[in-house]
Amino acid sequence: VWKSAYNCWLQYSDIKDHSRVQEYKKVCSNLVILDQSAIIDSAKEELEKGLFSMLGETPTISYEPQKKASIVLATYDQRTIKEYGVDYEDCNILNDDGYMIQSFDYQGDKAVLLLGKTDKGILYAAFHLLRLIQMSKDINNLTIFENPKNQIRMINHWDNMLGDIERGYSGNSIFYDQNEFTHDVDRIKDYARYLSSVGINSLSINNVNVHQVESKLITKELLPHVAEIADIFRSYGINTYLSVNYASPIEIGDLNTADPLDSEVQAWWSEKVAEIYEYIPDFGGFIVKADSEHRPGPFTYGRNHADGANLLGRALEPFGGIVFWRCFVYDCLQDWRDRKTDRAKAAYDHFKQLDGEFLDNVILQIKNGPMDFQVREPVSPLFGSLKQTNQVLEFQVAQEYTGQQKDLCFLVPQWKEVLDFDTYSEGKGSTVKSIVNGSKYPFQYSGITAVSNIGNDLNWTGNTLAQANFYGYGRLIWDTELSAEEISDEWVRLTFGHDEQVVEEVNQMLLNSWQIYENYTSPLGVGWMINPGHHYGPNIEGYEYSKWGTYHFSDCLGTGVNRTVKNGTGYSGQYYPENAEIYESLETCPDELLLFFHHVSYTHRLKSGETVIQHIYNTHFLGVEQVENMKARWEQLKDKIDTYRYENVLDRFTMQLENAIEWRDRINTYFYRHSGIPDEKKRTIY
Ligand code: GCW
């Protein structure tokens, strides 16, 4: 009963339609494997498993071209060109992770070629073919060329060795327990399958807040275990990375400084890196959170972030390793009385001035927004401002601020807005996606990373529907042109099958869920208003007088943060003029970001025609109704979904409804008591 929850989108359900099965068997009864590697073995294993499960027959295997209906697995070389008449020109467009899927007739039999530029391409092509079959598509006339749009497609774990996960909402770590490695090879391997089935090629396996025990992950004591994990991921085309403690030379070495310009510190890191590569020859590199939220960093020594990042870059360079240096740097000891400091400005202020000063193997890692993964934020103004620095965009698949995998919040529509945002850095058309995919500026390294949302819960993600965010993240960053609708529809069909009612209803739920979550939580882009610490549920002034720089300045007259250049914090001036002007002016600032950029009176009229206060009331009443409606619609699917997954999601909708009601009443009451303005529709406000 639990298998369906565990298997996520790789259900490989048996196909009931007999003629369909015969049709697929005409192509899939044999595998011709023309190259050898661990990654190709994974492709073979996956095809065997998937085809057996869907068609009821394991394909035969041959290592030479056969006169038989076959799936042919090959990299692009002379042999395949000759044997299968592959067009050289066509394949030239494939990049290292790209692939071609081509149907053809081979000596009178139907066959399909899965051709990768490298073995990774073959694996991705195998998953693609299996997806087509699961989606019940015709596979007789395929001509598919796929190149991932982004070079780095990464996931960051925030797992601690104790087993807990910072901001984890789906149980504990699959890697660690009680400060030991779990050695849960089967589970880790299944995780690798999910990752590579959506094209993820890089993975960091420990929290960016690197505590005492985790600092030792780069020591001889623990490296053999890391190597074991890296072996599993390697067979799925995934490189393993570690988050490191910037102060390692002090913490695990015997130096008394971590000054990046100190020659002993430099030598220490070089030796350390050499040692790591003895254990893991294709080790990816480091993720570093430095001078951020009490983590050590180069500031201690009066050095800047380029000094700090380049120290590690230099050590990794001889081995081809890279450094992800996070830009989440701000003053987390702010005085709420200080109205000049604006946390939103911090990343740009710290890093813009260093553009061009980082080594070639250093990548800046930039969160999508200037604050912290809120339900609604503008796009970080660093995108487009850094023109000479490798960079990746950081999303959060874990729903820290978007319902913690209790509430449904499908994030693909949000991520698409970020990727499609035009920075105007080179005039119109300078979208975030064109910057992070390396086409706008010639970065050596670029791409997208995100905080993982999985744990050791049976269904990996707590709420089974949160699997859609994991799937959607991978699919979207592989191909940023896919629409949210396409991704959602794929996920629903792969996960729950093709019953039209289920497909229709679950798609609707996913696609509306971000808007619904926004409706009942913090309004108009202002963010926060959450319980401090764990960040679930409403607490309007929870962060208002704190040191974290997260304020909304509501009083009896109005609400919102004045971030204008004219008489606010000046944040809007960090954008290129086209955007700066839009945000600066009350007339043009989009409604959904109004309170992020402006402090307004409750009677200010939005573009929608509503006043701010009435908008708050309306959206909060509406949000609860929408959750009630989703829950009721889910209940109608009871007979169409297996009990385990049905009950799991129903439970979450019950919690979501409770949460939404709590948010509605607290927000409405807070703003009613502050403004004294009654609801036009006279609904209950306490
Ligand atoms: O979103 C915030 C989280 C912290 C996290 C930090 C970060 C890992 O609340 O838990 O720390 O961001 O991104 O470093």
Residues whose N, C-alpha, C, O or C-beta is under 5 A from the ligand:
A	BS01	GCW	E166 N209 F328 D372
